[in-house]
Amino acid sequence: TRTNLNQPVHLEFVGLRWRGIITRSVQATYTQHLTRVGLRWLQEQTPFSLYDYFAEIFVSMAPVRGILGLQRAVSVWKESNRLTPALRSFSTQAASTSTTPQPPPPPPPPEKTHFGGLKDEDRIFTNLYGLHDPFLKGAMKRGDWHRTKDLVLKGTDWIVNEMKKSGLRGRGGAGFPSGLKWSFMPKVSDGRPSYLVVNADESEPGTCKDREIMRHDPHKLLEGCLIAGVGMRASAAYIYIRGEYVNERLNLEKARREAYAAGLLGKNACGSGYDFDVYIHFGAGAYICGEETALLESLEGKQGKPRLKPPFPANAGLYGCPTTVTNVETVAVSPTILRRGPEWFSSFGRKNNAGTKLFCISGHVNKPCTVEEEMSIPLKELIERHCGGVRGGWDNLLAIIPGGSSVPLIPKNICEDVLMDFDALKAVQSGLGTAAVIVMDKSTDVVDAIARLSYFYKHESCGQCTPCREGTGWLWMIMERMKVGNAKLEEIDMLQEVTKQIEGHTICALGDAAAWPVQGLIRHFRPEMERRIRERAERELLQAAA
């Protein structure tokens, strides 16, 4: 199929590169002779099972420029002669094994095709709505702290391996495999203590799942801290709570006192011989402290500004010691996974998107709620099953932000059949994020909504990186003009370019979070932005003419 037959042709096999120059100026008298000689030589030098393969290659190389082409092809083969014994051995082994009939492999289990409709007995968070006692007595009735000592005594390697098998991915937004992240902690101490830091600084607009855990299921979080801490060889856990979460902090502190009084935490936790302490730290409401290294800076009493990486927290985190920062939900589900088994957890959701997930659905739905559901549930089913549908019906839907304010929105046509998991939303150029679903019906001014998010990120930028400090201000100012049409059409492209100059050019991901909502708006609602600009220009022309 090549149009220029004078270009080099590359033929590759088991790491060898054949290079020949096929040309139109072929001397026809040599063609049959070269092919016959070459095939005879190949038959002598090549294992029988591979003869046909190399013969095809040699026939394609036969019409080359005279004898020089044949000499060059033969020299390449001689240089690769070191592989001949291995190829012969491969051929012999294949022949010997073929004489013994092998039983066919068992068929793979059928892949799951429908997701959603999680049963009550499969829910991890059984007091999500606060209908029962959130403290120790009620928690134990629901199965918390059951045989925790046995889980601890199975050791760190067992805990980490079980978490890897479960397929749990971080529930804070990044979706990094949790078991793998826990395994990054040093296996042998160099004299420094290791720490677990739980990120409860839930400041993403639209997100409220961790809040429900801390105020209604605090013991599930505390038990998870112990299990995760043992898996990481940590001596203590620090829970960093958002400053505005006052009642949640009070409930968590009461649960912590109960756990210490019952011997579940502290010296000889759960009677396992493992010493483990839990400390609770109150933030001051800064969104940037949700970034893991800014959170560590705040814990150390410094300004909450992200650190450069490397070093990564697993090597030098809190107070310069090995540290793993993880999300509230990620930690809280770990004891249940270990009790029920990783196979149980991985049976939910699609491959690489395993487990159950807390979804926070808000906006223009009939019944906003936080609900635990199976990963990979269709977005439309999630809203209609648990929220009573979109206000005014599904046809009244305009767009949805599927994972908190930092991910791009998706329009109604994509929402029809998209699944709620990491990979499916990534495929439609959005993300699962914190699974905070923000629904917007057709009464929404979508440009104004994204302009409001731009102001939020401008306000919350720590100012350390120039692209973020200056770029978020630019985004907000341009979006303020865009929402009233006070712009030129070419400024839409300029706005897109500003987002690209911010994205990927900052220490932390806040710059990306500021850029992505604007990118999603331009991607899906550019005609709406252009319409506003044209209508304003027409009105100004009419006013000038009058």
N, C-alpha and C positions, 0 to 999 in steps of 0.2 A: 504493500500500500504506500510505499515511499514515493514521492514525486521526484526527489533529487537523489539519484542512485550513486552519486559521488560522495555523499555524506558517510561518515563512519557508521558502522553497524556494530552494536554491542551485544554479545551473547554471553549469558552468565549461567554457570552451573556449579553448585557447591563451592562457592567462593572464588572460582576461576573466572577470569575475564578474557573472552575471545574478541579479537578486534580484527576486522577485515575491511577492505575497501572494495565494494562492488561497483563496477563501472559499466557503462553502456558499451564501451569499446572492447567487446569480448572477441577473442579470436576463436571462431567456431571450431576450428580444427583441434583445439586443445580440450574442448569441453568434455567430450566423452572419455578421452584418455585420462584426464585428471580425475574424473569421477570414478572410473574403474580402478585406477591405481590407489586412490585414496580409500575407497571402500575395502579393498583387499587388505590394506595396511591396518585399517581400523578393526577389521575382523580378527586380525592376529593379536592386536594389542588390548582390546577392550573386552571386559566381561560380557558374556552372552546376553545377560538380562538388560544391559545398557547399550547394546550394539545398535538397536533401532534408533535410539535417541541420538547417538552421535552420528549415525549415518545420515539422519535428516539434516543435522547441522552441516555435515561435510558436503552434502549435495547442494545446500544453499550457498556454500562457499566455493563450489567448483568453478563457476564462470568468473574467475578472477584473472588478473593480467598475467597470463603466461605461467611459466614454471616458477617464477618468483613468488606468485601468490601461493602455490602449493608448498614451496619451501617455508614460507612464513607460517602457514597453518600448521605444518608438521613441527616446526620449532616450538610453537606454542604448546602443542600436545606433549612434546618431549619434556618441556619445563614442568608440565603438570603430571609427569609420570610417577611422582612420589605418591599420588593418590590411588594408583592402580591397585596395589595390594589391598588397600582398604575397600575399594570398590568390588574387587573379586571376593573378599571376605563377606561383604554385604550380600553379594549375589548368592554365595554358597549358603549363608544362613537363611536367606529367603527361600531357597530351594528345599533345605532340610526341614524348615518349619512348615512348609506347605504340604509335606507328606502326612503330617499329623493333624487330623481335623480338630479345629478349635471350636468350643461352644460359642454361639453368638452372644455378644454382650447383652445384658438386660436392657430393655427399652427404657429411655429416660422417662421420668414421671411427666405426665402432661402438664404443660405450663398453665398457670392460673390466668384466666382471661377476664374475670369480673372481680372488682374490688369495692369494698364499702360494706355498710350494714354490720358494723362490729357488734358482736353479742356482748351482753352485760358481763358475762363470766370472763370475757377476754379483756376487759378494761383494767388498766393498771391503776388509774386514779379513780378510786371508788367513792371519794368524797369531794369531787370536784366542785359541787354546788353547795357545799357546806350544810348538807341535810343531817349530818351526824356529828358526833363529838370529834373535834379535830385534835384532841390532846391524847396523852399516852394510853389511857384506858380504852378509848374508842379506836385508836390506831391499832392496838394489839388485837382487838376483836376483828378488825379488817385484815389481819395477817401481817402487819408490819412488825419488825423485830422477831419474826418467827425463825428460830434456829439460825440466827445471824452468826452465832459462835461457830457453827459448823462451816459456814461459808468462809469465815475468816481463817479458820484452821486449814482449809484446803490450800492456802498459800497464794502468793502474788502471781506466780506464773499461771496457775489454773484460772484465776480470776481474769487475767488479761486475755488468755487464750479463749475462754468462753465468750468474752465480749467481742473478740475478733470473729468468732464463729457466728455470733448473732447478727452481724452485719449492721449494727447500730452506727448511724452517722450523727455527728454533732447536731443538736437541735437548736443551736444559737444562730444559725444562718449560713455558716460556711459549709456544713455538711461533710466535714472531714471524718474518716473512719475513727470511731472513738477508741476501739481496742488498740489500733495502731498508734494513736496519739498517746495513750497511756504507756505504751511500751517504750516510748522515747526516754522515759525517766531512767537515770543511771541504775544499773543492777547492783553495783557495789558502791557504797558510800565512800567519799573521799574526806570524810570528816564534817562536811556541811549537812545540815538537815534538809529534807525535802518537804515541799509544801503542796497542798491542793488549794486552789483558789476557785471559788464558785462565783461566777458572774451573775449576780442577781440585780444588776443595774439595768433593768428593763426599761429603756427609754425610747425604743423605736416606735414612732407614731402608729397606732393601730394594734399594738401588741400588748396583751395582758395575760398570757398563759402562765408565766412564772408567778405572777401575783396570786392566782388562784391556788397554786401549789403551796405557797408559803403561808397563806392564811387559812386554808382548809385541810391541807395534808402536810404539815410541817415535819412530822416524824418520818415521812417517806424521804424527804430531802436529807434529814440528819442521818438516817440509816444509810442512804446512798453515799453520803460523805465518808462514812466509816469504810464501806466496801471499796469505794474508789480509792480512798487513801491507802488502804492495805495493798490494793493492786499497784499503786505507784510507789509503795514503800515510803509514804509520807508520814510525818510525825504529827501534823496538824492541818486543819482546814480553816480557811478564812472565807466567810460568806460576805460579799460586798453587796449591800442592798441599796437600791435607789432611794435618794433622799426623801422623795414624796411618799414612799410606802411606809407610813407610820404604823398603821394597824397590823400590817404584815410583819413588821419587825417585832412588835409586841408579842404576837402569836408565836413567832419563831423563837424568841428569847424565852418564853414560858416553856415551850417544848424542849428547848435545850436544857433548862434547869431540871425538868422532869427526867430527861435522859441521863444527866449526871447523877441525880439522886437515885436512880434505879441501877446504876452501875453499867449503863449501856455505852457511855462515853467516859473519857478520862483514863485514869490508871486502870490497866487490866480490863479494857473495854469488852463488855459482854462475857467476861470470864475467860477470854481467849489468850491472855498474856500479852496482848498488844496494847500499847499506850497510845491514845489518840485524843487530841483536844480539838474543839471547834470554837472559833471566835467569830463574832458578828460585828461587822463594820458598817457604819451608816455613811452613805455618800451625801453629796450636796446638790444633786440634780443635774449635773453636767452630762450631756449626751456623749461627749467624747470619752468619758470614763467607761463606757461600754466596750471600747477597744481594749484588748487584753493588756497591752503594755502600759497604756495610760491608766488603766485600773491599778496596775502594780505601782506606778508612780504615786497615785493617790493614796494607796495603802501605806506607802512609806512616808507620807506627810508632805509630798511635793505637789507641784502643779500637775494636773492631769493632762500630760502631753505624751503622745506616743513615742516609743523608743525606736531607734534604728535596729534592724535585724540583719545579720547576726550581731551579738549572740541571741539565740532563741531562749524563751523562758525555761525550756527543759534543761538548759545548761546553766543559765544565769538569769533567774527570775526575781522573785521577791527577796529583798535583802541580799541579792547576789547568789541565792541558792537555787538548786533545781526546783522548778515549779511547773505545774500544769494548770492552765486556766480553762475551765469548762462551764457549760451552761447548767442552769438549775434543772431543767427537764432531763438532760442527758444523765446527770448524776442520779436523779430521783428514780429513773426506771431501772437502774442497774440491779438492785436487789431482786426485783421481780423476775428479771431475765435470768439471773443465776438460779433462782428457785424453780422456775418452770422449764428452764433449759433454753439454750440458744436456738434449737430447732423450732420450738414453739414461736419464739419471737420472729424468726426469719420466715415463718410461714405466711406472714402478713406482708402485703405489698409486692411490688415487682422486684426482680433481681436488681441488686445494688441499691434498692430503696426499701429496705425491710422495716417491719415493725408497725407500731401504732404511733399516732402523732396528735398533739393538741393543736386544734385550729381555732383561731379567734376570728369570728365573722362579725363585721360591723358595717355601718353605712346604710344603704337603702334596701334593707331586707325587713321582712315583717317581724321577725323575732331574732335580734342580734344575740349571739351566744358564744361561749367557749365550749368546745366539745372534743372529746377524744374519738378519733376515727382511724380506720385503717389507712396506711399510706397508699397512694396511687388511686384513691377514690376519685371518680370524675368530679370536677369542680361544680358542674351543674347539679349533680346528685347531692353533693355536700350541702349546697345552699337550699335545695328544695326539701331535702329530708329533715334537716335540723333547724332551718330558719324560716320555714313556711314560704320560701320562694322570694323572688325579688318584689319589691313594692311596685304594684301596678302590673305584675306579671312578667314572665321572662322576656317577652317582646319589648318591654320597657327598659331593658338593660342597655346601658351605653358602654361601660368598660369596667374592668376589675383590676385592682392592684392585688396580686395573689400572695405576696409574701412580706408585707410591711412596706413602709414608704420608700425604702431604698431600692426596690426592684422596679423595672419598667412595667407599666400597665399593659393589659392586653384587651383588645376590643371584643365585642359580643361574638363575632364569628369564630374567634379562637376559643372563647370560653365554652362553646357548645360541646366540645368533646375532649378538651385537654384534661390530663390527669394531674392530681396534686402530689407530685413528687419531684425530687431534684432533677432527674434527667428529662422528664417530660416538659417541665417548664423551661429548662435550659434550651430545649430544642425549639421552643417558640420565642426565644430571645427574651426570656424573663427569668424568674428564679423563685424557689420556694421560700428562701429567706427564713423569717421567723414564723411563717404560716399564718400571718395576720392578713386575712382576706378583707379588703375594703371595697365594697360594692357601690358603684355609681350608676344611677338610673339616668334617663334622658333629660331630667330637670337639672342635671349637673352642668355647670360651666367648667368643662374639663381643663381649659387653658388656665382659668383662675385657680383651679385646684392644684395644678402643678406649680403655678407661681407661688402659692402658699407654701408648698413643700420647699421650694427654692429659698424662700425667706427663712424657713426653719434651719436649713443647712448653713446658710450664711450666718445666722445667729449662733449656731453651735460649733462653728469651726474654731479650733484652738489658736489658729493664726501662725502655727509653726512653719508650715510649708507655703511658699508663695503661690503656687498654682491653686491651692485650695483657698487661701486667705483672700486673694484677689479674684480668683475665678468664680467663687460662689457669689461674691458681690455683683460681678458682671451678669451672671445668670439671673439673679433676682431682678436687677434693674431692667434687663432686656425683656424678661418675662412679664414684668409689670406693664411695659409698653405693648407687648404682644397681646395681652388679654383685652386691651381696648383698641387694638388695630393700629396703634400709633407707631408704625414701623414700615420698612420697605421689604419687598418680597425677598431680596437678596440677603436680608438680615437673618432669615431663617437658616440659611447655609452658614452664616457667620456664627449663629448660636450653636449649631451643630459642631462647628470647628472649636468653639470655646470648650464644649464638653469633652472633646477629644484631647485638648491640651491639659485638662484637669485629670482625666481618667488615666490611671497608671503612672502618674508623675508625683505622687505624694507618699509620705512615709506610711500612712495608714489608709484604710479603705473609705474614710469619710468623703474624700474627694470623688471616689467612684460612686458612692451613694448619692452624692449631689448631682452627678452627671447623668446617671441612668434614668431617673424619671423624666428628664427633659428629652433624652434620646428616645424614650418610648413614646412621648407625646409627638415628636416630629415624625417618627416612623409610622404611626397609625392615624394621627389627626392633623397632618400637614394641610390637607384641603380646608379644614376648619380655620387654621391660622391664616391661610391665604385669603379665605373669604372675608375675614374681619379686616384685613389690611385693605382689600379692594373696596369694601363697603365704606370704610372711613375715607379713603381717597376720593370716592365718588361724592360723598357728602361734602367734603371740603371743596371740591370743584363746583358743586351746585351753590354752595354758600358764596364762593368767590364770584360766580357768574351773577348771583342776585345782587 
